[in-house]
Amino acid sequence: MRAKLYIILLCVIPVISCNLGTPMPLITIPENTPTTAVVSASPDATKDYIGLIYPPFPENLKKGPSMMFSPPQSDQRWVVIIIKDGDLFMLWFEKILYDDKDGEPHVQVSDILILPHPVQGQSILVDQCMHAGILDSEIVVLAHVDEENIERRYLPNSNIVQAWRANQTTGRFATLSTTNIDCYAETFLEYPWWTP
């Protein structure tokens, strides 16, 4: 299915967002039916977490790095976060519902991807990639990253392993072709992020 998406430039900082104003040009990008799995996994692996509101966060899970992004001229905030559950690695797409009196965000898990097992030197990038030279804030990629990429703050298409759309309208992930996607990257969600 092909969907026309009105792409809006976002400024992303891990803890705040800013409105840069002018909408980007209309483009069309191939998009597959949303799915919660990109590798073989039991349907039970994620069903208990979709719809979860936290805190409190499940004690059996381990949080990894995350990135918040928000549409301009909107109060809605979204988060993409890496989660580890034993040998299972997930990417959660979360909607921030509100901040409590202590400033802690309360979120709801909107969708989940099962990630391939981590490979050293890979990272996940959110809201920093382009399709055919046009910034698309909803693109999420898994990519190979080396020192040159970090120094140049650029990832060529040859580094992109997988790509998804974090659709802020539907609250779902959808798989994307990696064709014509590259990234000017400032922030990398390192995957794996822990010390074995």
matplotlib code that plots the C-alpha trace (Angstrom):
import matplotlib.pyplot as plt

x = [0.0, 1.3, 0.5, 1.0, 2.7, 3.0, 6.5, 7.2, 10.7, 11.3, 14.1, 14.9, 16.7, 16.6, 14.6, 12.9, 11.7, 11.4, 9.3, 11.1, 7.9, 7.8, 6.4, 8.5, 7.4, 4.8, 6.5, 5.3, 7.2, 6.3, 4.9, 4.0, 1.2, 2.2, 3.6, 5.0, 7.6, 10.6, 12.1, 10.5, 8.9, 6.0, 2.9, 3.0, 6.4, 4.8, 1.0, 1.4, 3.2, 1.2, -1.1, 1.0, 1.0, 3.9, 5.4, 5.6, 7.9, 8.0, 10.8, 11.7, 12.7, 15.7, 15.5, 18.0, 18.6, 15.6, 14.7, 11.8, 10.3, 7.2, 5.3, 5.6, 2.6, 1.5, 1.7, 1.9, 5.2, 6.4, 9.3, 11.2, 13.1, 15.2, 14.0, 15.7, 13.7, 16.2, 17.4, 14.6, 15.3, 12.4, 11.9, 8.9, 6.9, 5.4, 3.0, 3.7, 0.3, 1.3, 4.0, 3.3, 3.9, 7.6, 8.1, 8.2, 6.5, 3.8, 3.7, 1.6, 3.2, 1.6, 3.5, 6.5, 9.1, 11.1, 14.7, 17.3, 19.9, 22.4, 25.7, 28.5, 28.9, 25.2, 22.9, 19.3, 18.5, 15.2, 14.1, 17.4, 17.0, 16.0, 14.3, 15.6, 17.2, 14.1, 14.0, 11.4, 10.9, 9.1, 11.9, 13.7, 16.7, 19.0, 22.5, 26.2, 28.0, 31.8, 34.1, 34.0, 30.2, 30.2, 32.9, 31.1, 27.6, 26.5, 25.3, 25.2, 22.6, 25.0, 25.1, 21.3, 20.4, 16.6, 14.1, 10.7, 8.2, 7.1, 3.7, 2.5, -1.0, -1.6, 0.8, 2.2, 5.5, 5.5, 8.4, 10.1, 12.4, 15.9, 16.2, 17.2, 17.4, 20.5, 20.9, 22.6, 22.9, 23.6, 22.3, 22.8, 20.9, 23.7, 22.6, 23.8, 24.2, 25.1, 28.3, 27.9]
y = [0.0, 3.5, 6.3, 10.0, 11.5, 15.2, 15.4, 18.1, 19.0, 18.3, 19.3, 16.5, 16.7, 13.7, 15.6, 18.4, 19.3, 22.5, 23.8, 24.8, 25.9, 25.5, 22.1, 20.0, 19.0, 16.3, 13.0, 9.4, 6.5, 2.8, 1.5, -2.1, -3.2, -2.4, -5.3, -6.0, -8.5, -8.3, -11.7, -15.0, -14.6, -16.0, -13.8, -14.0, -12.2, -8.7, -8.9, -8.4, -5.1, -3.3, -1.0, -1.0, 2.3, 2.9, 3.7, 1.3, -0.3, -4.2, -5.4, -8.3, -5.8, -3.7, -0.2, 0.9, 4.3, 6.2, 9.2, 11.6, 13.4, 15.6, 17.1, 20.9, 22.9, 19.9, 19.0, 15.3, 13.6, 10.2, 8.0, 5.2, 3.1, -0.2, -2.8, -6.1, -9.0, -11.9, -12.8, -10.9, -7.4, -5.0, -1.5, 0.1, 3.0, 5.0, 7.9, 10.2, 10.7, 13.3, 14.3, 13.8, 16.5, 15.4, 15.8, 12.1, 11.2, 8.5, 6.7, 4.1, 1.4, 1.9, -0.7, -3.0, -4.4, -7.5, -6.6, -8.9, -9.9, -7.0, -6.8, -4.8, -1.5, -1.1, 1.8, 2.8, 6.3, 8.2, 11.4, 12.0, 10.3, 11.3, 9.6, 10.8, 13.8, 14.9, 14.8, 12.4, 12.7, 9.3, 7.1, 4.8, 2.8, 0.1, 0.9, 0.1, 3.0, 3.5, 6.3, 8.0, 8.1, 9.6, 12.2, 13.1, 12.8, 11.1, 7.6, 6.6, 4.3, 1.4, 1.4, 1.0, -2.5, -2.1, 0.8, 1.4, 4.2, 5.3, 6.6, 9.3, 9.2, 5.5, 4.9, 1.9, 0.8, -0.1, -1.7, 0.5, -0.3, 1.0, 2.3, 6.0, 6.4, 8.1, 9.9, 13.1, 11.9, 13.7, 11.1, 7.3, 4.8, 2.3, -1.3, -3.2, -0.5, -2.7, -4.4, -8.2]
z = [0.0, -0.8, 1.6, 1.0, 4.0, 4.7, 6.1, 8.7, 9.8, 13.5, 15.8, 18.2, 21.5, 23.8, 26.4, 24.6, 21.1, 19.1, 16.3, 13.2, 11.4, 7.6, 6.3, 4.1, 0.5, 0.0, -0.9, -1.4, 0.2, -0.1, 3.2, 4.1, 6.4, 10.0, 11.8, 15.3, 14.2, 11.9, 12.9, 13.9, 17.3, 19.2, 19.2, 23.0, 23.0, 22.8, 23.4, 27.1, 26.6, 23.9, 25.7, 28.9, 30.8, 33.0, 35.6, 37.2, 34.7, 34.5, 36.8, 34.4, 31.6, 31.0, 29.5, 26.8, 25.2, 23.9, 21.7, 22.1, 19.1, 18.7, 15.8, 15.5, 16.7, 18.8, 22.4, 21.6, 22.4, 21.2, 22.4, 20.7, 23.2, 23.1, 25.6, 26.6, 27.9, 28.6, 25.1, 23.4, 22.1, 21.3, 20.0, 21.8, 20.2, 23.1, 23.5, 26.4, 28.2, 30.8, 33.2, 36.9, 39.6, 39.9, 36.1, 35.4, 32.1, 32.1, 28.8, 26.9, 24.7, 21.3, 19.2, 19.4, 17.0, 17.7, 16.8, 15.3, 17.8, 18.3, 16.4, 17.7, 15.8, 15.1, 16.2, 15.9, 14.6, 15.0, 13.3, 11.6, 8.2, 4.7, 1.8, -1.6, 0.0, 1.9, 5.7, 7.0, 10.8, 11.1, 9.7, 12.1, 11.0, 12.2, 10.8, 10.9, 12.5, 12.6, 13.8, 10.4, 10.4, 13.9, 13.0, 9.7, 11.4, 8.2, 7.4, 3.7, 2.3, 2.3, 6.1, 6.5, 7.6, 8.2, 8.1, 9.6, 9.9, 13.4, 12.2, 14.6, 13.2, 13.7, 16.6, 14.7, 13.2, 9.5, 7.5, 4.9, 2.0, 2.7, -0.9, -1.1, 2.7, 4.3, 7.5, 8.9, 12.5, 15.7, 18.2, 18.0, 20.1, 20.5, 20.0, 22.0, 24.8, 27.8, 28.9, 28.7]

ax = plt.figure().add_subplot(projection="3d")
ax.plot(x, y, z, "-o")
ax.set_aspect("equal")
plt.show()
